[in-house]
Amino acid sequence: MNDAQIEEFEFDLVFALPRKDLDEDVIIDALFETGCDDAVVGLGAQGLVGLAFTRGGEDAEAVIADAVKAALSALPQGTKLREVKPDLVSQGEVAARLRVSRQALQKRDLPPPSIGGLYRASEMFASLDAQPGKVKDALRGARSWFAAAPAAQRLNARLSLEG
């Protein structure tokens, strides 16, 4: 009997395409064919593809890696993974996820920002969970997003080292 628990992870993948003139319908069809039919696909920025996933598994990093592998097999050769989210986040992004005001967050003790006023999502959950009030209550609805954050941070660190 397997005692591992399935957890839900909510994450985004951002890919840079090798060319900007690719057919969007072909990209969407290819993603669907390779098992990314559960992704919300964003093609608003020329030369980039964003995929938003909510997937279950035992380990966030493995779940994200599987999604990356499937997406890369669908996207044109030369496509590069640029970013895994959530990693560095603004107070506004966290507030939106929690469905609270940014001011409600500013009243809390937060971890120090990492860079340019952005916070590590992986540090925010524990900090906010330790404080009573409506922000803590709102964490339940965003648990899957915060659960993906440590893996996103590790994967982004590897991406930056690969250059």
C-alpha positions in Angstrom: 0.0 0.0 0.0 1.3 3.4 -1.0 1.2 6.0 1.9 2.3 8.9 -0.3 -0.4 11.6 -0.5 -1.5 13.2 -3.7 -1.3 17.0 -3.4 -2.5 19.6 -5.9 0.0 22.1 -7.4 -0.8 25.2 -9.2 2.0 26.6 -11.4 2.8 28.5 -14.6 5.4 27.8 -17.2 6.8 30.4 -19.6 8.5 29.3 -22.7 10.4 31.4 -25.3 9.8 30.3 -28.8 12.6 30.2 -31.4 10.5 32.3 -33.9 7.8 34.8 -33.4 5.8 33.9 -36.6 4.5 30.6 -35.5 0.9 29.5 -36.0 -0.9 29.8 -32.7 -3.5 27.2 -33.6 -0.8 24.7 -34.4 0.9 25.3 -31.1 -2.4 24.8 -29.2 -3.2 21.6 -31.0 0.2 20.2 -30.4 0.0 21.0 -26.7 -3.3 19.3 -26.5 -2.0 16.2 -28.3 1.0 15.8 -25.9 -1.1 15.8 -22.7 -1.2 19.5 -21.9 -5.0 19.6 -22.5 -5.4 20.7 -18.9 -3.4 23.9 -19.3 -4.7 27.3 -19.8 -2.6 28.6 -22.7 -1.5 32.2 -23.1 -0.1 33.5 -26.3 -0.5 37.3 -25.7 3.2 38.2 -25.8 4.8 37.6 -29.1 7.5 34.9 -29.0 6.3 33.6 -25.6 3.9 30.9 -24.5 2.5 30.7 -21.0 0.9 27.6 -19.6 -1.1 27.6 -16.4 -1.5 24.2 -14.8 -3.2 22.7 -11.8 -2.0 19.1 -11.4 -1.9 16.5 -8.7 1.0 14.4 -7.6 3.3 13.4 -4.7 6.1 15.8 -5.5 5.8 19.3 -7.0 9.1 19.2 -8.8 8.2 15.9 -10.5 4.8 17.2 -11.4 6.3 20.4 -12.9 9.1 18.5 -14.7 6.5 16.2 -16.3 4.5 19.3 -17.6 7.7 20.9 -18.9 8.7 17.7 -20.7 5.2 17.3 -22.3 5.1 21.0 -23.4 8.6 20.9 -24.8 7.7 17.9 -26.9 4.8 19.8 -28.4 6.6 23.2 -29.0 9.0 23.9 -31.9 12.6 22.7 -31.6 14.7 25.4 -30.0 12.0 26.5 -27.5 13.4 27.2 -24.1 11.8 27.2 -20.7 12.2 30.8 -19.4 10.5 30.7 -16.0 8.4 28.6 -13.6 6.0 30.5 -11.4 5.2 31.1 -8.6 8.7 32.1 -7.5 9.3 35.8 -7.2 6.0 37.5 -6.6 4.7 40.9 -5.8 2.4 41.7 -2.8 -0.2 42.4 -5.4 0.0 38.9 -6.9 -0.2 37.4 -3.4 -3.1 39.6 -2.5 -4.9 38.6 -5.7 -4.4 34.9 -5.0 -5.7 35.3 -1.5 -8.5 37.6 -2.6 -7.5 40.2 0.0 -6.3 43.7 -0.4 -2.7 44.5 -0.8 -3.1 46.7 2.3 -4.2 43.6 4.3 -0.9 42.1 3.4 1.1 45.2 4.3 -0.3 45.0 7.8 1.3 41.6 8.3 4.9 40.7 9.2 6.3 39.6 5.8 9.6 38.0 5.0 12.1 40.5 3.6 11.8 41.1 -0.2 14.4 39.2 -2.3 14.9 41.5 -5.2 13.3 44.7 -6.5 10.5 44.5 -4.0 9.5 41.0 -5.0 9.1 38.2 -2.4 9.8 34.5 -2.6 6.4 32.8 -2.7 8.1 29.8 -0.9 8.7 32.1 2.1 5.3 33.8 2.2 3.1 30.9 3.2 4.8 30.1 6.5 5.0 33.8 7.4 1.3 34.4 6.6 0.1 31.2 8.2 1.7 32.1 11.5 -0.4 35.2 11.8 -4.1 35.2 12.8 -6.8 36.9 10.8 -8.5 37.0 7.4 -5.2 36.6 5.5 -4.5 33.3 7.3 -8.0 32.2 6.6 -7.6 32.9 2.9 -4.5 30.7 2.6 -6.6 27.6 2.3 -7.8 28.7 -1.1 -4.3 29.3 -2.4 -2.5 26.3 -0.8 -1.8 24.6 -4.2 -0.2 27.8 -5.5 2.1 28.1 -2.5 2.8 24.3 -2.6 4.4 24.7 -6.0 6.6 27.6 -5.0 9.6 25.8 -3.5 9.9 23.6 -6.6 9.5 26.6 -8.9 12.3 28.4 -7.0 14.7 25.4 -7.4 13.9 24.9 -11.1 14.4 28.7 -11.8 17.8 28.5 -10.0 18.8 25.6 -12.3 17.6 27.6 -15.4 19.7 30.6 -14.4 22.8 28.4 -13.9 22.2 26.8 -17.4 22.2 30.4 -18.8 
